[in-house]
């Protein structure tokens, strides 16, 4: 559903009962509300379960190059990702080869990451989320110009103006309205309105709506176990028969 920043700010202020009927925010209130809204969305970018922009992107490997800047104006000119979660190399025959995504400490344990260590199919990636441009590191250095596909979490989109619109998945509009109301309450010194016994106040609705989004965005988790450490049905030991199984 598409909504403007001004719509969200107006509804947030009405939820605080600071506006009524057909009243609208003053120019100062609207601009302050826009600042608070964008700051809130920027903060949400650091909460992985709030992100709804997880997408697959790709870039061509350059022979002999093992680092690539990513972000607006970078060598990979796309929105700077917050995190890269999966990646694979695809060759000219559309065969895919999974890459291992390393955290910094594991990446630092590779003794020689120089361009002299090469491979036709690199198998390791480390993403350094520098700002404003992140850096994708590839190991070993590629010998062929294959393509890397990667899944990433992107920053929340913010509003450039009060009339700018944003289309979002179900549940986000409600979460923005009530969570912005909490932000505005603190900024403007407007107390959270009292509610009838058993009803939820603005703060509770803000927490509930954000929690609903996070529950929806929880990824499916499938555990993998090394077969050598997983118990099998015949792995028990019978002290009477001196054998495994029965």
C-alpha positions as CSV (number, residue, x, y, z in Angstrom):
1,X,0.0,0.0,0.0
2,X,1.4,3.5,-1.0
3,X,1.4,6.2,1.7
4,X,3.1,9.6,2.0
5,X,5.3,10.8,4.8
6,X,2.7,13.5,5.6
7,X,0.0,10.9,5.9
8,X,2.0,8.9,8.5
9,X,2.9,12.0,10.5
10,X,-0.7,13.2,10.5
11,X,-2.0,9.8,11.7
12,X,0.7,9.6,14.3
13,X,-0.2,12.9,15.8
14,X,-3.9,12.0,15.7
15,X,-3.1,8.8,17.6
16,X,-1.6,11.1,20.3
17,X,-4.8,13.1,20.2
18,X,-2.8,16.2,19.4
19,X,-4.9,16.7,16.2
20,X,-8.5,16.1,15.7
21,X,-11.0,15.9,12.8
22,X,-9.6,17.5,9.7
23,X,-6.7,19.2,11.4
24,X,-3.3,18.9,9.9
25,X,0.2,19.4,11.3
26,X,1.8,22.8,11.1
27,X,4.7,23.2,8.7
28,X,7.2,23.1,11.6
29,X,5.5,20.0,13.0
30,X,5.4,18.3,9.6
31,X,9.1,18.9,9.0
32,X,10.1,17.8,12.4
33,X,8.0,14.8,12.0
34,X,9.7,14.0,8.7
35,X,13.1,14.2,10.4
36,X,11.9,11.8,13.2
37,X,10.3,9.4,10.6
38,X,13.5,9.1,8.6
39,X,15.7,8.8,11.7
40,X,13.4,6.0,12.9
41,X,13.6,4.2,9.5
42,X,17.3,4.6,9.4
43,X,17.5,3.0,12.9
44,X,15.3,0.1,11.7
45,X,17.9,-0.7,9.1
46,X,20.0,-2.1,11.9
47,X,17.3,-4.6,12.9
48,X,17.5,-7.5,10.5
49,X,14.0,-8.8,11.2
50,X,12.4,-5.5,10.2
51,X,14.0,-5.5,6.7
52,X,11.7,-6.6,3.9
53,X,14.2,-5.8,1.2
54,X,16.2,-9.0,0.8
55,X,17.1,-9.5,-2.8
56,X,19.4,-11.2,-5.2
57,X,21.9,-9.1,-7.1
58,X,24.9,-9.9,-9.3
59,X,28.2,-8.5,-10.6
60,X,30.8,-9.8,-13.1
61,X,34.2,-10.9,-11.7
62,X,37.2,-9.1,-13.2
63,X,40.2,-11.2,-13.9
64,X,42.9,-10.4,-11.4
65,X,40.7,-8.3,-9.1
66,X,39.8,-9.5,-5.6
67,X,38.1,-6.4,-4.1
68,X,35.0,-4.5,-5.3
69,X,33.4,-1.4,-3.9
70,X,29.6,-1.6,-3.6
71,X,27.0,1.2,-3.2
72,X,25.8,4.2,-5.1
73,X,28.7,5.3,-7.3
74,X,30.8,2.2,-6.5
75,X,32.2,-0.4,-8.9
76,X,29.0,-2.4,-8.1
77,X,26.6,0.5,-8.5
78,X,23.6,-0.7,-6.4
79,X,22.2,0.2,-3.0
80,X,24.8,-0.5,-0.4
81,X,23.8,-3.8,1.4
82,X,23.8,-4.0,5.2
83,X,24.8,-7.7,5.1
84,X,25.5,-10.3,2.5
85,X,23.8,-13.6,3.5
86,X,24.5,-16.0,0.6
87,X,26.5,-16.0,-2.6
88,X,27.5,-18.3,-5.4
89,X,29.6,-18.1,-8.6
90,X,27.9,-18.9,-11.9
91,X,30.1,-20.1,-14.8
92,X,29.4,-19.6,-18.6
93,X,27.4,-22.8,-18.6
94,X,25.0,-21.6,-15.9
95,X,26.5,-24.0,-13.3
96,X,26.4,-22.6,-9.8
97,X,29.2,-23.0,-7.2
98,X,28.4,-22.0,-3.6
99,X,30.7,-19.5,-1.9
100,X,31.4,-19.5,1.8
101,X,30.6,-16.2,3.5
102,X,33.2,-15.5,6.2
103,X,33.0,-13.1,9.2
104,X,36.0,-10.8,9.7
105,X,37.8,-13.0,12.2
106,X,37.7,-16.0,9.9
107,X,38.7,-13.9,6.9
108,X,41.8,-12.6,8.9
109,X,42.9,-16.2,9.4
110,X,43.6,-16.7,5.7
111,X,47.4,-16.4,5.6
112,X,47.8,-15.1,2.1
113,X,45.0,-13.2,0.4
114,X,47.1,-11.6,-2.3
115,X,46.3,-11.6,-6.0
116,X,49.0,-14.2,-6.5
117,X,46.6,-16.9,-5.0
118,X,44.2,-17.6,-7.9
119,X,41.4,-19.9,-8.9
120,X,39.0,-20.2,-11.9
121,X,36.2,-20.4,-9.4
122,X,36.6,-18.4,-6.2
123,X,34.9,-20.0,-3.2
124,X,35.1,-17.4,-0.4
125,X,33.6,-14.0,0.2
126,X,34.0,-11.5,2.9
127,X,31.8,-8.3,3.0
128,X,33.2,-5.3,4.8
129,X,30.2,-2.9,5.3
130,X,32.2,0.3,5.1
131,X,30.3,3.6,4.5
132,X,29.4,5.1,2.1
133,X,30.8,2.3,0.0
134,X,31.0,-1.3,1.2
135,X,33.8,-3.6,0.0
136,X,33.3,-7.1,-1.3
137,X,36.4,-9.3,-1.0
138,X,36.8,-12.4,-3.1
139,X,39.2,-15.3,-2.5
140,X,41.1,-16.7,-4.3
141,X,41.6,-14.0,-7.0
142,X,39.5,-15.0,-10.1
143,X,41.1,-16.2,-13.3
144,X,37.9,-16.1,-15.3
145,X,35.2,-13.4,-15.7
146,X,32.3,-15.5,-14.2
147,X,29.4,-13.9,-12.4
148,X,28.8,-13.6,-8.6
149,X,25.2,-13.7,-7.4
150,X,24.5,-12.6,-3.8
151,X,21.6,-12.2,-1.5
152,X,21.7,-9.2,0.8
153,X,19.7,-7.2,3.3
154,X,19.2,-3.6,2.2
155,X,18.7,-0.4,4.2
156,X,15.2,0.9,4.8
157,X,14.0,3.4,2.2
158,X,13.4,6.9,3.7
159,X,11.2,9.7,2.5
160,X,12.9,12.5,0.5
161,X,9.9,14.9,1.0
162,X,6.6,15.1,2.9
163,X,4.8,14.2,-0.3
164,X,7.0,11.4,-1.3
165,X,5.2,8.0,-1.3
166,X,6.4,4.6,-0.2
167,X,4.8,1.2,-1.0
168,X,5.4,-1.4,1.7
169,X,4.2,-4.9,2.6
170,X,1.2,-5.5,4.9
171,X,1.7,-4.4,8.5
172,X,4.4,-1.8,7.9
173,X,2.1,1.2,7.7
174,X,0.6,0.5,11.1
175,X,4.0,-0.1,12.6
176,X,5.3,3.2,11.2
177,X,2.3,5.2,12.5
178,X,2.4,4.0,16.1
179,X,6.2,3.8,16.4
180,X,6.5,7.3,14.9
181,X,3.9,8.4,17.5
182,X,6.2,7.3,20.3
183,X,9.1,9.2,18.7
184,X,6.9,12.3,18.2
185,X,5.6,12.0,21.8
186,X,9.1,12.4,23.1
187,X,10.1,15.1,20.5
188,X,7.1,17.3,21.0
189,X,6.5,16.6,24.7
190,X,3.1,15.1,24.0
191,X,2.2,12.5,26.7
192,X,0.9,9.1,25.6
193,X,-2.9,9.3,26.0
194,X,-4.5,7.3,28.7
195,X,-6.8,4.5,27.5
196,X,-9.7,2.5,29.0
197,X,-8.9,-0.5,31.2
198,X,-8.0,-3.5,29.0
199,X,-7.3,-1.3,25.9
200,X,-3.8,-0.9,24.5
201,X,-2.1,2.5,24.5
202,X,0.0,3.9,21.7
203,X,3.3,2.5,23.1
204,X,1.8,-1.0,23.4
205,X,0.4,-0.8,19.8
206,X,3.8,0.3,18.6
207,X,5.5,-2.7,20.2
208,X,2.8,-5.1,19.0
209,X,2.9,-3.9,15.4
210,X,6.7,-4.1,15.2
211,X,6.7,-7.5,16.8
212,X,4.2,-8.8,14.2
213,X,6.6,-7.7,11.4
214,X,9.5,-9.4,13.0
215,X,7.6,-12.7,13.5
216,X,6.6,-12.6,9.8
217,X,10.2,-12.0,8.7
218,X,11.8,-14.7,10.9
219,X,13.6,-17.0,8.4
220,X,13.1,-20.7,8.3
221,X,16.0,-22.3,10.2
222,X,17.1,-25.8,9.2
223,X,19.9,-27.3,11.2
224,X,22.7,-29.3,9.5
225,X,24.7,-31.8,11.5
226,X,27.9,-33.6,10.7
227,X,26.9,-37.3,10.3
228,X,29.8,-38.3,12.4
229,X,28.4,-36.7,15.5
230,X,24.7,-37.5,15.0
231,X,23.3,-40.5,16.9
232,X,22.0,-43.3,14.7
233,X,19.5,-45.9,15.7
234,X,22.2,-48.6,16.0
235,X,24.6,-46.5,18.0
236,X,23.5,-47.7,21.5
237,X,25.7,-50.2,23.3
238,X,24.3,-53.3,25.0
239,X,26.5,-54.3,27.9
240,X,25.0,-57.8,28.1
241,X,25.6,-58.8,24.5
242,X,28.8,-56.7,24.2
243,X,27.5,-55.2,20.9
244,X,25.9,-52.1,19.5
245,X,22.1,-52.1,18.8
246,X,19.9,-54.5,20.6
